[in-house]
């Protein structure tokens, strides 16, 4: 089911001044499977954090910045990025303590504005003046803060199953987890070593995929098992305390006030069976943003980019190509 909600607007207001990042020497450019050059680099931040960035399709005029979900480091975009990079420049940033980005020094600076400033620093370090920000799950909260704080750097927004804030408020259709969450955070702090061993011992096991509580959250017919294994591996590799701290930041943050002020082309895509961010929540976001496009995938769940990689890629491509070159 596709419900067009609207189209485009392009006037932008001035945002906060961009940060001043530095870049470690990159690996040599190598051709991707689609012929686009790719570079892996680390962008260094003033507070000592180091951010891994995969920059694919260097040389193309239009840029796309992938802002992933919490605990994710590109697994849901494995089939999307190479296709987009055939015609556009695509940057995938690993958040602090995610994927190949090491745990940052304490204090961690994991708020949505902090992560948005990281994203702006990545664009600056890579010489990208502006990009379409694609936010998956919590990544859309980061994208919204990037728009709020660094507006000239955002030429368009794509929401893939992402809330605009208070990430735990509608989890599984209830706010019960939000009440339990503070207790979990306290427990993590008092048993760090044990929690990490338990986390890394339980999360990667393949039997988790067979549990009804998990399989009800994904479309098993559309999501490939190897993609889900990569997701579990990425989650298991994370510092669990950092994961819960970031989840807490996502649960407190909101950008609802910003939605009516958005003046760039915006696409909101939802899975009709998403139990993490319900359809009603995403519909409210789409209709709060002036002239946003609203698309619903009938069999989709929260793993939308992995389940519908072809459709997601086509929709992003259409939005990006509608924009003038940077």
C-alpha positions, 0 to 999 in steps of 0.5 A: 500500500502506498499513500502519497502524502506530498512532495517537496520544499527546499527553503532552509534556515541557518543552523549551528556552526559546524564542528572542526573535525580531523581525519586520520589517513584513509585506506586507498580507494578501492572499486566497489562491486558497482564500480564506485570508489570506496574509502574507509576513514576515521574522523577524530572529534575534539573530545577524543571520540573516533568515528568510523566512516565508509565513504562510497561513490566518491566523486558523485555530485549528490550525497547521502548520509546513512544514520543507522539504528541503535546497535546497528552498523550497516547490516540493514543497508548491505544491499542498498548502499552499493546500488545507491553508490552507483549514481551517488556518494553514500556515507555510512557513519558508525556511531560512538562505540558502534561497529568499528568506532571504538568506545569513546572516552568518558563522559561518552556524549551520547545525546542526540545533539552530540550524535548530530554534531558527529554527523555534521563533523563527518560531512565536513571532514569528507568535504561534503557540503550537504546531503540527504540524511537517511535515518533508520529507527533511532537514526531518524532522531539523529537526522532531525537534530542534524537538521535542527543544528546544521540545517544548511547541510541537510538537503532532504530527509528520509525516515525509515521506521524511525520515531521523532523522539521518546523511542520507548514510549510506544515500544510493543504498543506500551510504555511498560519498558520505559518504567523498567528501563531506569532499573536496568541501567542501574543494574548495568552500572553495578555489574559491568563485567558480569553483564558484558559476559552475559550480553556477549554470550547470549546475544549472538546465539542463533536460537534467539532467531527462533524465539516467537518473541523475535520472529514476530518482530520481523518478516521471516519471508523477506529478511535473509538469515545472514542479515539477521546474523550480522545484526546479532553479531553487531549487537553482541560486539557492543558495550552493553552499558553504552547501548543502554545509555544511548537507548536512555538518551533516545527515550528522553529526546524528542524533536516533535516541535521541529516537524512542522518547521521542516522545509526540505523534501522528506520521505517517511516509510513505515512497515504496517506490522512494525511493533517497535514504532507503530504505524500510527506514530509514523503516520503522525510524523509524516502528516506533521511534516509539510509536504512529506511523502508517506509510504506504507509497506503492507508486510513490513516490520521494523526491519524495513530497509533489509526486508524491502531493500529494492523498494527503499532504494528506489524511493531514496533514489527518486527523492535524491534525483529530484534535488539539484546537484550540490 
